[in-house]
Amino acid sequence: MRQNTSCMTTPTPTSHTPLSQLVWLALALSMGAALSLGITRFSYGLLLPPMRDDLNWSYTLAGGMNTVNALGYLLGALATPRLLQRYGASRVLMWGAMLASVFMGLSGFFTESTPLLLQRFLAGVASALVFIAGGLLAARLGALQPARGGWLIGLYYGGTGFGIVLSAFLVPAVLDFAASRPHGWAWAWWMLAGTGLLATAILRWPARVLRPLAPPAVAGSTPAAAFDWRPLSYALAGYAMFGVGYIGYMTFVIALLREQGASGPEVTVFYALLGAAVVASSRIWAGLLDKYKGGQVLALLNGLLGVATLLPALTSSWPVVLASGLLFGAVFLSLVASTTALVRHNLPHAAWGAGISAFTIVFAFGQIVGPMLVGYIADGPGGLARGLLYSAAALWMGAALASRQRALH
């Protein structure tokens, strides 16, 4: 019993803490990214086809579900800096994780579009709290060992891949189990809510251990350092275009594969490989995140994402489709991590929370536009394939903008 108590009183990490312990903290913290993005947002791509068939949705309405989720995410991002200042990142993380899980569960109790839109909106608000607070804690953790900071931050964002892999296996299994039941997709929402509660329980450890790392400007009543958006305007604009482009792929690629004749097991393999590539991406790009302090990495990854998005719009060849999923997974969360690294390289410690929130806000604006735009295009000539062409164009525009961003110091 005494040994267990000792394990539960992990000391606050410092620059002298062994790297292995920091890695375990980053992996546990990554459950925040798994919950806020991998489960709360991206699992909807797997549920869109059965919900659309059952509820007779247009692609515009189906995309609208992720648009209102992004709108909620935006409002959550706008509120998060004040919440971080008043309550601290650890509390915001835990409350957001609990609420996101509850709102996902509630989505299984409705079939009318209005309450479902409301639940997606509220889940978006909660997921923003989780994602930003977790990203701030990851940045503080990475600052303890700057030489490995990019990798530790990447481990946090790579947690989204864990959520995607879990969704890839669990959602189809639950849909098969509930196939004979009315509105069987509701059971998948309840399963996802339970998974979210499990992730919330895991988050308690890093949230408690990392709480003392908060500087007085964030944890107390002292105002946080001001953040001037203008010097990082090109990076912010490039990140906004990333939000427009990537979300169209993550919302509709499964529906496109279904239209192209992909079987259930093939969809599971595709989505699981995409998620596994997300997890591996923290290693792939860590060196670049530590080396470059301007918009170089953001530009490179936006360009690669555009290629990945274009491939399934041009061909249904299964090897090419798998290559698209692997490339997309290996890039898109590292692109998110690149903005946290950009903040860490260019802003004072006390402004990190405001900086991460600023990138999250423009990201959310992009996500609001993306799903509805692609859905509207998909309802017209050319279908989903044509919609993804527009997503790829947005990503390449983001690459061009980000390439103009220079380091501030």
C-alpha positions as semicolon CSV with decimal commas, in nm:
position;residue;x (nm);y (nm);z (nm)
1;M;0,000;0,000;0,000
2;R;0,286;0,236;0,084
3;Q;0,448;0,166;-0,252
4;N;0,129;0,261;-0,434
5;T;0,110;0,590;-0,242
6;S;0,466;0,667;-0,346
7;C;0,376;0,612;-0,712
8;M;0,086;0,850;-0,680
9;T;0,313;1,127;-0,541
10;T;0,538;1,173;-0,843
11;P;0,760;1,479;-0,782
12;T;0,732;1,784;-1,001
13;P;0,958;1,732;-1,307
14;T;1,263;1,954;-1,352
15;S;1,541;1,988;-1,609
16;H;1,720;1,707;-1,421
17;T;1,427;1,465;-1,441
18;P;1,518;1,155;-1,648
19;L;1,397;1,175;-2,005
20;S;1,210;0,846;-1,966
21;Q;0,983;0,999;-1,700
22;L;0,916;1,304;-1,917
23;V;0,821;1,071;-2,203
24;W;0,572;0,886;-1,984
25;L;0,420;1,218;-1,875
26;A;0,394;1,330;-2,239
27;L;0,229;1,001;-2,337
28;A;-0,024;1,026;-2,055
29;L;-0,088;1,389;-2,145
30;S;-0,141;1,283;-2,507
31;M;-0,475;1,136;-2,399
32;G;-0,596;1,498;-2,409
33;A;-0,522;1,519;-2,782
34;A;-0,667;1,169;-2,828
35;L;-0,992;1,279;-2,666
36;S;-1,026;1,632;-2,806
37;L;-0,943;1,553;-3,168
38;G;-0,898;1,180;-3,230
39;I;-1,226;1,085;-3,060
40;T;-1,448;1,392;-3,018
41;R;-1,393;1,528;-3,370
42;F;-1,245;1,276;-3,610
43;S;-1,452;0,972;-3,512
44;Y;-1,746;1,155;-3,670
45;G;-1,599;1,073;-4,012
46;L;-1,670;0,705;-3,942
47;L;-2,022;0,779;-3,818
48;L;-2,116;1,017;-4,100
49;P;-2,211;0,748;-4,359
50;P;-2,452;0,549;-4,133
51;M;-2,600;0,864;-3,978
52;R;-2,649;1,023;-4,320
53;D;-2,820;0,711;-4,456
54;D;-3,039;0,666;-4,147
55;L;-3,139;1,031;-4,106
56;N;-3,156;1,127;-4,478
57;W;-2,901;1,406;-4,454
58;S;-2,754;1,602;-4,743
59;Y;-2,376;1,636;-4,754
60;T;-2,422;2,002;-4,662
61;L;-2,597;1,907;-4,336
62;A;-2,348;1,627;-4,272
63;G;-2,064;1,878;-4,312
64;G;-2,256;2,124;-4,097
65;M;-2,219;1,888;-3,802
66;N;-1,844;1,944;-3,810
67;T;-1,888;2,312;-3,891
68;V;-2,081;2,374;-3,568
69;N;-1,825;2,159;-3,386
70;A;-1,558;2,395;-3,517
71;L;-1,769;2,697;-3,419
72;G;-1,787;2,562;-3,066
73;Y;-1,413;2,501;-3,081
74;L;-1,362;2,865;-3,179
75;L;-1,569;2,996;-2,888
76;G;-1,386;2,761;-2,653
77;A;-1,053;2,888;-2,786
78;L;-1,162;3,249;-2,730
79;A;-1,258;3,171;-2,369
80;T;-0,956;2,956;-2,286
81;P;-0,692;3,229;-2,219
82;R;-0,910;3,382;-1,947
83;L;-0,988;3,039;-1,803
84;L;-0,619;2,948;-1,804
85;Q;-0,534;3,269;-1,624
86;R;-0,800;3,216;-1,359
87;Y;-0,795;2,840;-1,302
88;G;-0,468;2,713;-1,451
89;A;-0,410;2,466;-1,733
90;S;-0,455;2,151;-1,525
91;R;-0,806;2,233;-1,408
92;V;-0,914;2,354;-1,752
93;L;-0,781;2,029;-1,901
94;M;-0,974;1,806;-1,661
95;W;-1,305;1,995;-1,679
96;G;-1,286;2,008;-2,058
97;A;-1,215;1,635;-2,083
98;M;-1,510;1,546;-1,861
99;L;-1,752;1,774;-2,049
100;A;-1,639;1,654;-2,393
101;S;-1,709;1,294;-2,289
102;V;-2,054;1,381;-2,156
103;F;-2,157;1,573;-2,469
104;M;-2,048;1,285;-2,693
105;G;-2,265;1,049;-2,491
106;L;-2,564;1,280;-2,520
107;S;-2,535;1,269;-2,901
108;G;-2,662;0,912;-2,889
109;F;-3,000;1,016;-2,750
110;F;-3,121;1,234;-3,040
111;T;-3,219;1,185;-3,404
112;E;-3,337;1,538;-3,487
113;S;-3,072;1,756;-3,647
114;T;-3,111;2,053;-3,410
115;P;-3,015;1,877;-3,084
116;L;-2,742;1,684;-3,265
117;L;-2,599;2,012;-3,393
118;L;-2,614;2,150;-3,039
119;Q;-2,426;1,850;-2,897
120;R;-2,158;1,881;-3,164
121;F;-2,128;2,251;-3,081
122;L;-2,091;2,189;-2,707
123;A;-1,841;1,909;-2,765
124;G;-1,639;2,153;-2,975
125;V;-1,629;2,406;-2,691
126;A;-1,509;2,141;-2,446
127;S;-1,251;1,993;-2,684
128;A;-1,090;2,335;-2,733
129;L;-1,037;2,362;-2,358
130;V;-0,871;2,020;-2,356
131;F;-0,655;2,074;-2,661
132;I;-0,521;2,419;-2,568
133;A;-0,464;2,338;-2,200
134;G;-0,292;2,012;-2,293
135;G;-0,078;2,188;-2,554
136;L;0,030;2,447;-2,297
137;L;0,128;2,174;-2,049
138;A;0,316;1,994;-2,328
139;A;0,506;2,315;-2,411
140;R;0,607;2,355;-2,046
141;L;0,714;1,993;-2,034
142;G;0,921;2,035;-2,351
143;A;1,089;2,346;-2,208
144;L;1,250;2,131;-1,938
145;Q;1,470;1,969;-2,203
146;P;1,487;2,207;-2,501
147;A;1,699;1,966;-2,707
148;R;1,411;1,715;-2,695
149;G;1,131;1,970;-2,672
150;G;1,003;1,914;-3,025
151;W;0,977;1,542;-2,965
152;L;0,794;1,579;-2,631
153;I;0,548;1,826;-2,785
154;G;0,506;1,590;-3,081
155;L;0,424;1,304;-2,845
156;Y;0,135;1,507;-2,705
157;Y;-0,012;1,591;-3,044
158;G;0,059;1,240;-3,169
159;G;-0,192;1,122;-2,911
160;T;-0,457;1,218;-3,165
161;G;-0,341;0,908;-3,352
162;F;-0,426;0,688;-3,053
163;G;-0,780;0,826;-3,064
164;I;-0,804;0,767;-3,440
165;V;-0,678;0,407;-3,411
166;L;-0,920;0,332;-3,128
167;S;-1,206;0,479;-3,329
168;A;-1,101;0,283;-3,639
169;F;-1,145;-0,048;-3,457
170;L;-1,417;0,029;-3,203
171;V;-1,668;0,227;-3,412
172;P;-1,711;-0,035;-3,690
173;A;-1,732;-0,313;-3,430
174;V;-2,008;-0,131;-3,240
175;L;-2,191;-0,047;-3,563
176;D;-2,188;-0,418;-3,657
177;F;-2,308;-0,513;-3,309
178;A;-2,597;-0,264;-3,323
179;A;-2,681;-0,311;-3,692
180;S;-3,020;-0,466;-3,618
181;R;-3,116;-0,201;-3,363
182;P;-3,293;0,125;-3,449
183;H;-3,039;0,404;-3,495
184;G;-2,751;0,168;-3,422
185;W;-2,498;0,451;-3,463
186;A;-2,612;0,583;-3,121
187;W;-2,432;0,292;-2,955
188;A;-2,107;0,413;-3,111
189;W;-2,151;0,755;-2,952
190;W;-2,203;0,592;-2,612
191;M;-1,894;0,378;-2,660
192;L;-1,692;0,687;-2,755
193;A;-1,816;0,867;-2,444
194;G;-1,698;0,578;-2,228
195;T;-1,359;0,585;-2,400
196;G;-1,342;0,958;-2,331
197;L;-1,406;0,903;-1,961
198;L;-1,123;0,648;-1,953
199;A;-0,891;0,903;-2,117
200;T;-1,003;1,160;-1,858
201;A;-0,902;0,924;-1,579
202;I;-0,554;0,882;-1,731
203;L;-0,514;1,260;-1,762
204;R;-0,539;1,304;-1,386
205;W;-0,175;1,201;-1,339
206;P;-0,003;1,448;-1,576
207;A;-0,250;1,724;-1,484
208;R;-0,156;1,690;-1,116
209;V;0,219;1,644;-1,166
210;L;0,259;1,931;-1,414
211;R;0,041;2,182;-1,227
212;P;0,337;2,337;-1,033
213;L;0,515;2,421;-1,361
214;A;0,272;2,708;-1,422
215;P;0,441;3,052;-1,398
216;P;0,272;3,306;-1,166
217;A;0,149;3,507;-1,468
218;V;-0,070;3,213;-1,574
219;A;-0,159;3,043;-1,248
220;G;-0,231;3,353;-1,042
221;S;-0,413;3,677;-1,080
222;T;-0,127;3,865;-1,250
223;P;-0,225;3,950;-1,608
224;A;-0,069;3,731;-1,875
225;A;0,185;3,880;-2,114
226;A;0,027;4,058;-2,409
227;F;0,038;3,882;-2,743
228;D;0,077;4,081;-3,065
229;W;-0,060;3,884;-3,361
230;R;0,102;4,098;-3,633
231;P;0,460;3,963;-3,627
232;L;0,325;3,609;-3,675
233;S;0,056;3,705;-3,928
234;Y;0,186;3,488;-4,213
235;A;0,206;3,181;-3,991
236;L;-0,142;3,250;-3,854
237;A;-0,284;3,291;-4,207
238;G;-0,114;2,971;-4,322
239;Y;-0,255;2,787;-4,024
240;A;-0,605;2,918;-4,096
241;M;-0,584;2,774;-4,448
242;F;-0,469;2,446;-4,296
243;G;-0,792;2,447;-4,094
244;V;-0,995;2,500;-4,412
245;G;-0,821;2,224;-4,604
246;Y;-0,749;1,940;-4,368
247;I;-1,097;1,919;-4,210
248;G;-1,260;1,849;-4,547
249;Y;-1,044;1,538;-4,582
250;M;-1,102;1,416;-4,224
251;T;-1,477;1,475;-4,248
252;F;-1,547;1,318;-4,587
253;V;-1,267;1,082;-4,687
254;I;-1,443;0,777;-4,535
255;A;-1,766;0,868;-4,716
256;L;-1,565;0,902;-5,040
257;L;-1,404;0,560;-4,990
258;R;-1,749;0,410;-4,931
259;E;-1,872;0,569;-5,254
260;Q;-1,572;0,423;-5,434
261;G;-1,665;0,073;-5,312
262;A;-1,429;0,023;-5,017
263;S;-1,542;-0,255;-4,782
264;G;-1,577;-0,222;-4,404
265;P;-1,244;-0,398;-4,331
266;E;-1,069;-0,181;-4,590
267;V;-1,202;0,134;-4,425
268;T;-1,082;0,007;-4,087
269;V;-0,734;-0,063;-4,225
270;F;-0,717;0,278;-4,393
271;Y;-0,822;0,469;-4,081
272;A;-0,606;0,263;-3,847
273;L;-0,298;0,317;-4,065
274;L;-0,373;0,689;-4,074
275;G;-0,389;0,693;-3,693
276;A;-0,071;0,487;-3,656
277;A;0,109;0,733;-3,884
278;V;-0,006;1,017;-3,657
279;V;0,154;0,843;-3,358
280;A;0,480;0,788;-3,549
281;S;0,489;1,147;-3,676
282;S;0,629;1,280;-3,347
283;R;0,960;1,110;-3,430
284;I;0,956;1,192;-3,801
285;W;0,942;1,570;-3,770
286;A;1,088;1,634;-3,421
287;G;1,426;1,747;-3,556
288;L;1,268;2,004;-3,788
289;L;1,050;2,141;-3,507
290;D;1,361;2,202;-3,296
291;K;1,577;2,337;-3,581
292;Y;1,353;2,586;-3,764
293;K;1,207;2,885;-3,580
294;G;1,011;3,047;-3,864
295;G;0,731;2,918;-4,089
296;Q;0,943;2,667;-4,283
297;V;0,798;2,354;-4,123
298;L;0,442;2,486;-4,141
299;A;0,488;2,553;-4,514
300;L;0,644;2,214;-4,588
301;L;0,375;2,016;-4,405
302;N;0,090;2,216;-4,559
303;G;0,230;2,134;-4,902
304;L;0,256;1,762;-4,825
305;L;-0,099;1,758;-4,688
306;G;-0,223;1,906;-5,013
307;V;-0,069;1,613;-5,200
308;A;-0,224;1,360;-4,960
309;T;-0,567;1,524;-4,996
310;L;-0,550;1,528;-5,374
311;L;-0,470;1,157;-5,423
312;P;-0,809;0,995;-5,338
313;A;-0,985;1,265;-5,538
314;L;-0,796;1,157;-5,850
315;T;-0,805;0,778;-5,820
316;S;-0,966;0,494;-5,627
317;S;-0,656;0,273;-5,667
318;W;-0,624;0,108;-5,326
319;P;-0,240;0,138;-5,294
320;V;-0,266;0,509;-5,376
321;V;-0,550;0,556;-5,128
322;L;-0,346;0,386;-4,853
323;A;-0,048;0,604;-4,940
324;S;-0,273;0,909;-4,904
325;G;-0,385;0,802;-4,556
326;L;-0,030;0,726;-4,443
327;L;0,104;1,057;-4,571
328;F;-0,186;1,253;-4,425
329;G;-0,148;1,085;-4,086
330;A;0,228;1,135;-4,082
331;V;0,189;1,508;-4,139
332;F;-0,125;1,675;-4,010
333;L;-0,076;1,663;-3,631
334;S;0,292;1,750;-3,667
335;L;0,170;2,061;-3,847
336;V;-0,032;2,146;-3,535
337;A;0,276;2,074;-3,321
338;S;0,479;2,308;-3,544
339;T;0,269;2,605;-3,429
340;T;0,330;2,521;-3,062
341;A;0,703;2,496;-3,139
342;L;0,679;2,831;-3,321
343;V;0,523;2,988;-3,012
344;R;0,786;2,832;-2,786
345;H;1,071;2,959;-3,007
346;N;0,943;3,316;-3,055
347;L;0,738;3,425;-2,753
348;P;0,820;3,476;-2,385
349;H;0,711;3,198;-2,150
350;A;0,424;3,399;-2,000
351;A;0,274;3,457;-2,349
352;W;0,269;3,091;-2,451
353;G;-0,093;3,036;-2,348
354;A;-0,210;3,342;-2,543
355;G;0,002;3,243;-2,843
356;I;-0,128;2,885;-2,857
357;S;-0,483;3,020;-2,820
358;A;-0,428;3,263;-3,109
359;F;-0,324;2,982;-3,342
360;T;-0,617;2,773;-3,221
361;I;-0,858;3,058;-3,293
362;V;-0,751;3,103;-3,656
363;F;-0,745;2,725;-3,693
364;A;-1,105;2,714;-3,572
365;F;-1,210;2,983;-3,822
366;G;-1,072;2,765;-4,099
367;Q;-1,250;2,457;-3,969
368;I;-1,581;2,643;-3,964
369;V;-1,552;2,716;-4,335
370;G;-1,409;2,381;-4,450
371;P;-1,680;2,117;-4,384
372;M;-1,975;2,322;-4,506
373;L;-1,785;2,434;-4,816
374;V;-1,679;2,081;-4,910
375;G;-2,026;1,946;-4,831
376;Y;-2,190;2,214;-5,046
377;I;-1,954;2,136;-5,335
378;A;-2,011;1,761;-5,288
379;D;-2,387;1,807;-5,328
380;G;-2,322;1,944;-5,677
381;P;-2,150;1,806;-5,990
382;G;-1,829;1,614;-5,919
383;G;-1,935;1,503;-5,570
384;L;-1,691;1,449;-5,287
385;A;-1,391;1,413;-5,517
386;R;-1,438;1,769;-5,641
387;G;-1,475;1,893;-5,283
388;L;-1,137;1,747;-5,189
389;L;-0,976;1,929;-5,482
390;Y;-1,076;2,255;-5,314
391;S;-0,934;2,128;-4,985
392;A;-0,599;2,058;-5,150
393;A;-0,594;2,406;-5,304
394;A;-0,655;2,563;-4,960
395;L;-0,364;2,366;-4,813
396;W;-0,125;2,479;-5,087
397;M;-0,235;2,839;-5,033
398;G;-0,152;2,790;-4,665
399;A;0,193;2,661;-4,761
400;A;0,260;2,973;-4,968
401;L;0,157;3,202;-4,682
402;A;0,356;3,018;-4,415
403;S;0,671;3,022;-4,629
404;R;0,683;3,400;-4,580
405;Q;0,695;3,377;-4,198
406;R;1,033;3,462;-4,045
407;A;1,158;3,397;-3,694
408;L;1,108;3,691;-3,457
409;H;1,450;3,662;-3,292
